[in-house]
């Protein structure tokens, strides 16, 4: 699942409007609309604030590959 899909799906699951998420996270409504429509380029800070508001965790890990 793509990141923008996860954010939107979680928001809807929690019964939040985009405005609710903006109010809770401190991220601008316009930014949330851009992120959810895959037109935005959010910073790590914005993703972190959205994740905190939605109960999500942003994790970086080393990719598993078939090559050694």
KAVENMO-V944484 format. One record per residue. PHI is phi in radians with two decimals (999 if undefined). OMEGA is omega in degrees with one decimal (999 if undefined). D_FIRST is the distance of its C-alpha to the first C-alpha in whole Angstrom. Layout:
BEGIN
<<PHI/OMEGA/D_FIRST> <PHI/OMEGA/D_FIRST>>
END
This chain:
BEGIN
<<999/179.0/0> <-1.29/-178.0/4> <-1.02/-178.8/7> <-1.12/177.5/8> <-1.18/179.3/6> <-1.09/-179.5/7> <-1.09/-178.7/10> <-1.14/-178.9/11> <-1.06/180.0/10> <-1.15/179.2/12> <-1.03/-179.7/15> <-1.14/178.3/15> <-1.01/179.6/15> <-1.42/178.7/18> <1.28/-178.7/20> <-1.77/170.1/20> <-1.45/175.3/21> <-1.06/178.5/20> <-1.14/176.6/23> <-1.01/-179.6/23> <-1.09/177.0/20> <-1.07/-179.5/22> <-1.12/-177.1/25> <-1.25/-173.6/24> <-1.54/-174.9/22> <1.42/177.7/25> <-1.65/-178.2/22> <-1.09/178.9/24> <-0.98/-179.8/23> <-1.05/179.3/23> <-1.11/179.1/20> <-1.10/178.0/18> <-1.07/179.0/18> <-1.16/179.3/18> <-1.09/-177.0/14> <-1.20/179.1/13> <-1.70/179.4/14> <1.09/178.0/13> <-1.83/-178.1/17> <-1.60/175.1/17> <-2.32/-172.4/17> <-1.22/175.8/17> <-1.33/176.2/19> <-1.06/178.5/18> <-1.06/179.0/21> <-1.10/178.6/19> <-1.07/178.6/16> <-1.12/179.6/18> <-1.16/176.6/20> <-1.13/178.4/17> <-1.05/178.1/15> <-1.03/-178.0/19> <-1.19/-176.2/19> <-1.77/-178.6/16> <1.26/178.8/17> <-1.91/179.8/14> <-2.15/177.5/15> <-1.61/-175.2/14> <-2.21/172.2/15> <-1.90/178.2/16> <-2.54/178.7/16> <-1.28/179.9/18> <-1.18/174.2/16> <-1.53/179.0/17> <-2.23/177.6/19> <-1.41/-178.5/22> <-1.50/178.1/24> <-1.64/999/27>>
END
